[in-house]
């Protein structure tokens, strides 16, 4: 588990599935996270996916539940690892809207970036976000991510095209910020 001042990142458990399922099927949460396109997922399918991954044995990859005051409020993780280039994509969703806009997402991102560089020996972490999601862009920038590129009108979301904004942080940038 990874502990911050207010946030803990921990492995997902079977008990988390109904809440995660609710988050994954909440239209506002999906649109904020860039639902691509919005597609419902049954609790049975989510459970089956969880069971299939658990049956493989070994360690979980890099997917975490975001916990605040012992309550699951969302999830985050690192995906699309490229071990030659030592990069990974970061994804996050605060599914409980009562926890939006108060800094828990940014704290979870900071913990995940620390994990990526300190424990997984990555060189670069990247993400993409909808151009209209200005709150997320500001939060990522506050964690040290910089805009690296923009694909104009690349994403169809909620009845309109939106830009895909790519952001990244290098280990050297993260280290320099740790010394400040």
C-alpha positions in Angstrom: 0.0 0.0 0.0 1.0 3.6 -0.7 0.1 6.2 1.9 -0.1 9.9 1.5 -1.4 12.5 3.9 -5.1 11.9 3.0 -5.0 9.1 0.4 -4.1 5.5 0.4 -3.5 3.5 -2.7 -4.2 -0.2 -2.2 -5.0 -3.4 -4.1 -8.6 -3.9 -5.3 -10.6 -6.5 -3.4 -13.7 -8.4 -4.3 -15.6 -6.3 -1.8 -14.8 -3.2 -3.8 -16.4 -4.5 -7.0 -20.0 -3.2 -6.4 -18.7 0.3 -5.8 -16.3 0.2 -8.7 -19.1 -1.1 -10.9 -21.3 1.9 -9.8 -18.5 4.3 -10.6 -17.9 2.7 -14.0 -21.5 3.1 -14.9 -22.0 6.7 -13.8 -22.4 8.9 -16.8 -20.7 12.0 -15.2 -17.7 9.9 -14.0 -17.3 8.3 -17.4 -17.5 11.7 -19.3 -15.0 13.3 -16.9 -12.6 10.4 -17.4 -13.1 10.5 -21.2 -15.5 7.6 -21.7 -14.6 6.3 -25.1 -17.4 5.7 -25.9 -19.7 5.2 -23.0 -20.5 1.5 -22.7 -22.2 -0.2 -19.7 -20.5 -3.0 -17.9 -22.4 -5.5 -15.8 -21.4 -6.4 -12.3 -21.1 -10.0 -13.4 -18.6 -9.1 -16.2 -16.6 -6.9 -13.8 -16.6 -9.8 -11.3 -15.6 -12.3 -14.0 -12.7 -10.1 -15.1 -11.6 -9.7 -11.5 -11.8 -13.5 -10.9 -9.9 -14.2 -14.2 -7.0 -11.9 -13.2 -7.0 -13.3 -9.6 -6.8 -16.9 -10.9 -3.6 -16.0 -12.8 -1.8 -15.8 -9.5 1.3 -13.8 -8.8 1.2 -10.1 -8.1 -1.3 -7.6 -9.3 0.0 -5.2 -12.0 -0.2 -1.5 -11.1 -3.9 -0.9 -10.5 -5.0 0.6 -7.2 -8.1 1.6 -5.3 -8.0 5.2 -4.1 -9.1 5.1 -0.4 -9.9 8.2 1.7 -10.7 7.6 5.4 -10.9 3.9 4.7 -13.5 4.5 2.0 -13.0 3.6 -1.7 -13.5 6.7 -3.7 -12.0 5.7 -7.1 -9.2 4.0 -8.8 -5.9 4.7 -10.5 -3.1 2.8 -12.1 -0.2 2.5 -14.6 -0.9 0.8 -17.9 0.7 0.2 -21.3 4.2 -0.4 -19.9 7.0 -0.2 -22.4 9.9 -1.8 -20.7 12.4 -0.9 -23.4 11.7 2.8 -23.1 10.7 2.5 -19.4 7.4 4.4 -19.8 3.9 3.8 -18.7 0.5 5.5 -19.1 -1.3 6.8 -16.0 -5.0 6.7 -15.5 -7.2 7.9 -12.7 -10.9 8.3 -11.8 -12.4 9.6 -8.7 -15.7 7.9 -8.9 -17.4 9.3 -5.8 -18.4 12.9 -6.9 -18.4 14.0 -3.2 -14.6 13.8 -3.4 -14.2 15.8 -6.6 -12.3 19.1 -6.6 -10.7 18.8 -3.1 -7.2 17.5 -4.0 -7.6 13.7 -3.5 -7.0 13.0 -7.2 -3.9 15.1 -7.3 -2.5 13.4 -4.2 -3.2 10.0 -5.7 -1.4 11.1 -8.9 1.6 12.2 -6.8 1.7 8.9 -5.0 1.4 6.9 -8.3 4.2 9.0 -9.9 6.4 8.4 -6.9 5.7 4.7 -7.2 6.4 4.7 -10.9 9.8 6.3 -10.5 11.0 5.1 -7.1 9.8 1.5 -7.2 9.1 0.6 -10.8 12.2 2.3 -12.2 10.3 4.1 -15.0 11.8 7.0 -16.9 8.6 8.7 -18.1 4.9 8.6 -17.1 2.4 10.0 -19.6 -1.3 10.4 -19.8 -4.0 11.9 -22.0 -7.0 14.0 -21.1 -9.8 15.7 -22.9 -9.1 19.3 -23.7 -12.3 20.5 -22.1 -11.3 18.8 -18.8 -9.6 21.9 -17.5 -9.8 20.8 -13.8 -7.9 17.7 -14.6 -5.3 19.5 -16.7 -4.6 21.9 -13.8 -4.4 19.0 -11.4 -1.9 17.1 -13.6 0.2 20.3 -14.1 0.3 20.8 -10.3 1.8 17.3 -10.1 4.6 18.2 -12.5 3.1 17.0 -15.8 3.6 19.2 -18.9 1.6 19.3 -22.1 3.5 17.5 -24.7 1.1 17.6 -27.6 -2.5 17.9 -28.6 -4.5 16.0 -31.2 -7.2 18.5 -32.3 -10.8 17.2 -32.4 -9.5 13.7 -31.8 -12.1 12.4 -29.4 -15.9 12.1 -29.8 -17.4 12.7 -26.4 -20.9 13.7 -25.3 -22.0 14.8 -28.7 -19.0 16.8 -29.8 -15.4 16.4 -30.8 -12.7 17.3 -28.3 -9.0 17.6 -28.3 -6.8 14.8 -26.8 -4.2 16.5 -24.7 -1.1 14.5 -24.0 0.9 15.3 -20.9 4.0 13.7 -19.4 6.6 13.9 -16.6 10.2 12.6 -16.7 12.0 11.1 -13.8 14.6 13.9 -13.8 11.8 16.5 -13.6 10.2 14.6 -10.7 13.5 14.3 -8.9 14.2 18.0 -9.3 10.8 18.9 -7.9 11.5 16.6 -4.9 14.6 18.6 -4.0 12.7 22.0 -4.1 
